[in-house]
Amino acid sequence: MTELHLWLRHEARTTERRTPIVPDDARRLVGNGVELTVEESPQRVFPTGAYEAAGCRVAPAGSWVSAPPDAVVLGLKELPDEPPELTHRHIFFGHAYKGQPGAAALLRRFTAGGGALYDLEYLVDDTGRRLAAFGFWAGYLGAALAVLQHRGRLRAPLTPTTKEELDGVLEPAPGDEEFTGLVVGALGRSGRGARAAFAAAGTDPTCWDLAETRDLDRPALLRHDVMVNCVLATSPVPPFVRQQDLDDPGRRLRTLCDVTCDVGSPLNVLPVYDETTDWDAPARRLRDAPPLDLIAIDNLPSLLPLESSTDFSAALLPHLLDFGVSGPWGHCLDRFRRAVDAHGVDRGV
């Protein structure tokens, strides 16, 4: 591996508590010759001092904009709106390749500055399997919040917790009525997490995957009390729930959680809402009679920041140690260039 300077940025989103690299793995990077600069971040689940003790340099929050040109800026969620031109290579979840709102504007910032996006969603092996993902914990939190909402025990605003504490709240309480749960996309990472959370809540959900969604039985779907969607479509498919389904007089569905949160994309399999929910207002009422509540939070794993960060960092570490222009990272770069062309953005360089 050539010399690598990683710059771990502070997350601009106030509810983002996760980190792509935990201090123990930062120590391994430094020990392998990686220069690692870590921005101060009071909201990050690990204190900055833990990174400093691991041999990292410390920089002020937001100082990545003036980082050395060869530094690779590492983060998770969206960048601030400024600067308008992005000159560095960035690693994060860009959500800009499937026609999402703001996608062209983000890509244009990269081409204007000569930078590049290595989107973590497209860090995959030769079979297309993602190499580092938060999926299990997204599914776990999605199902957990859906159960709590259905039982009338979801309290806002949401606050980060631990799995032990969350599981204690999920345990059935005297007076809890039985309900039927459905996990769509049950065999993937998120689906496995959702199934685990339902189990912690004392419920054995119906599990659907490709075979069931290929020939969707929509009336059967609507006969479940709680549905958790874990399907991230990569090509157009008929929607699982439509606006007219919400008004179906036979609808039993009362709580819908969209883990994928692909709102605004033409590939959205749940086109029944146009705005995500958040920690302050985690559930939104879509219908009153009979009631139907939606949960669609796009950073669910941040509610279990310690567990989710530790797992993600362990998966990402070997690929950071092998960072380059070929292999999975080469695929990321090629995907970025194809997205730029697909959006009609002038590369400018």
N, C-alpha and C positions, 0 to 999 in steps of 0.2 A: 504493500500500500504506500502511495506517495504521502508526503506530509499533508495532514488534514487539520484545518482549524475549524472546529465547530463552535457556533455561538448560540447558546440556549437562551432564547428570548423570553421575557416576561409576557404573559398572555394578556391581551387588551381586554378580553371579556371578564367582567368582574366575578362571574360565577364559575370561572374555569380554575379549578384547583389542581388539576392533573399536571403531570410532566412526562415528556417522552423518555427522559433519562433520569433514573433515580441515583442518589449519591453512590451507592455501592457499584453500580455499573459505570458511573462517571470515573471512579477510581480505576477501573479496569481500562477504560479508554485512555486515561492519562498514562497509565502504566505501559500501554502499548504505543506510546509516542504521539497520541492525538493531543493537540492543543485545544483545551476546552475552556471557553469563556462563558460564565453564567451570569445572567442579569439578576439583579436584586428583584425579589417579587414577594411581597408580604402575604399574598394569597396562595402561593404554591404550597402544597401539602408538606414538602420538605423544606426546612429552613436553609437559607443561603449559606450559613456557616457550615452545614454538613457538606456542601460542595467544596467550600474553601478547604476544609479538612481533607478532602479527597484529592487535593492538588489542583483545583480549578482556579482560574482567575475570576475575579468578580468585577462586574461593570454595572452602571446605573440602568434602571429599567428604561427600555426604549432606545438604548444607545446603539442597537444594531444598525440603525440607519447610517452611522459613521464608522462601522466596523471595517477592517481591512478588506480590500476588494476580493481577496481570495477566500475570505471566511464563508462558510456555509451556515446559513441561519436556520436553526431548528426550532420548531414550535408545533402546536397542535391545531388551534382554531384560527379564525380569520385574522388578517392583518389590519392594523389601523388604516384609515382612509388616506393618510399621508405617510410618506411622500408619494407624489403622483407617478414617479419613475422608480422602478425597483431594479437596482443594479446588481444585487447579489443572487446567488443560488439559494433558494429557499426550500426547506423540507417541511411540509405540513399538509393538512387536509384542506385542499383548495375548493372542493365542490364546484368546479367550473367547467366540467367536461360534458355535461348532459343537458345543457340549455338552461341551467338554473339562473334565476334573476341575478344580475351583476356579473355573470361569468365573463362576458366580453370585456367589460371594464377592467376586471382584474387581469386578464390576459394582456390587455393593452398596456397596463402599467409595467408588466414584465418586458414586453417587446420595446417599449419606449426607453427603458433603462438598460436593456441588454442583459437582464437577469434571466433566470429560469426557475420553473416550478417543478420540483420532484414531489408529486402528489402521493402521500402515503397510501391512499386508497388503491393506487396502481403499482405499489411495490409487491410484485407477485413472482411466483416461480414459473417454470416452463409450462405448467398445466393451468396457469391462471389463478392459482390459490394464493390468497393474500398471506404475506409473511409476517406481518405485525398488525394486530387489530384489537380493538376494544369490544368486539362483538359480544363475547360472552357476558360481560358486565352490562352492556347496553340492554341486552335481552333480560338479564336478571332484574335490573332496575325497572325496566318497562313493565314486566309482569308484576313485580312487587307493588309499584304505584297503582297499577290497575286494580289489583286485589284490594288494596287499602281504600281506594276510591269507591269501589263497589260495596265495601263493608262500611262505608261512612267514616273511615278513620284516617283519611289523608288530610294532613294539616299543612296549611300554607302560612308563610313561605317555607319552601323546602330548605333543609340545611344538610351539609355533608355529614355522613355518619360512618359507621363501620358495619361490616357484614354481620357481626355478632349482634349488634344492637338492632339492625334491621330485621334479622331473623326472629328476634324476640318479639317485635311488633307484628310480624307476619303470622305468628302462631295463632291458630283459631282460638277465639275467646268464647266463653259461655254466651249463648244467644245468637252466635253467628249462624246464618242460614247457609245451607249448602248451595253451591252454584256450579254452573258448567263453564269450563274454560276452553278456549281454542287457541292453539299456537299455529300460525301459518308461517311456513318456512322452518319447520321444527327440527330439521336435520343439520342446519348450519350452526355457526358459532352462536349467533344471537338466539336462535331457536333453542339450543341446548341450555343457554342461560335462562331463558324464559321458563323452560320446563323445570329447571332446578328451583326457581322461585315459586312456581306453583306447588311443587312438592313441599317446600318449606311452609307453605300456607295450608297444607293438608288437602290439596286438590290434585287429582290426576286428570290433566287436560286432554282433550282431543288433539291429535298431532297430524297436521297436514303438511305435505311437501310437494314436490313436483308432480307426482302422480295425481294428487287430489286437486291441485290448482290448474292442471292442464285441462281438465274437464270439470270446471267448478260447479259444485252444487250450492248455489247461492241461498236457497231456502234453508238448507242444513246449516250454513254459516250463520244465518240470522236467528237460528233457534238456540244459539249459545248465549249465555249471559255476558261473558267477558271474552273479548278477542284481542290478541296481541299479534300485530303484523311484524314479521322479521324478514320479509322478502325485499331484497334490493334488486329490482329489475334492471337488466342490462339491455333488454330489447323490448319493444312494445308488447304488452299483453292486455287482455281485457281486464278492466278494473275489478277488484274483489268486492268493493262496496261502492254503490252509486248513490247519487242524490235521491233517486226514486225509491231506493231500498230503505232510506231513513223513514219514509212515510208508509212503508208496508204495514198494514194493520196487524199482520202476524209476527212482526219483529219482536223477538225476545231480547235481542242484543241491547245491553244497557251501558256497557263501558267498552270503549275502543281505544287501544293504545297503539300508536304507530311508531315503532322503534326506528324505522328507516328514515322518517321525516324527509321524504323526497318531494316535499311541497314545491310547486312551481316548475317541476320537471315534467316534460311530456311522458316520462316513464312512470309517473306516480300511479301506484295501484290503488290508492285511496283518495280519489279526487273529490272528497266531500268537505274539504276545508282548505283555506287559502293562507293560513298564518299559523305558525307554531305556537305552542304554549311555553311557559317558562317557570322558573322557580317561584316567582311571586304569585302566579296564577297557573298552577300546573294542569288544571282541568277546565275545559270549556264545554258548556251545554250546547249541543247541536240541535236537540229536539226536546220539547217539554212533555209531549204526550204521545206515547210513553217516553220517559226521559232517556236520553242518550248523551253520555259524557265522553269527551275526547281528551286524551293525553298525547301530546306530540312535542317532546322536549329533545332538542338536538345535541345536548351534551349530558345525557343520562349518566355515563360512567363517572362524571365528576362528582356525583353524589357519594360514590365510594372511591375517593381519590387515592387512598393508599393502596388498596388491593388492585385497582385497575392500572395504576401507574406502574406498580411493581411487575405485573404480568406483561404489560406492553413493552416496558424497558428491556426485560429479559429477551423478548422476541426480536426487538430492534437491534440490540447490541451487536450481534455477530455481523449484521449487514452494515452497520456504521464502521466496523473494523475493516470492512471490505469495500468501502465507498469508492466508487469510480465511475467510468463512463460506459462500462459494459455490464452484462448480467442484469439483475433486477433494476439497478439504477439506470442502466442504459435504456431499459424498457420504459422507465418513468420519463426520461428525457424525450424519448421518441413519442410517447403519448402526449406530452406537453406540446411538442411541435405540431403534431397532427391536430390537436385541439385548436391551436392558434390558426391553422389553415382552415379548419372547419368553421370557425367563427368569423372568418374573413378579416382577421386582424393582420395589419401590415407588420411584418417582423421588424422592419426598420433597421436591421443590421445585417 
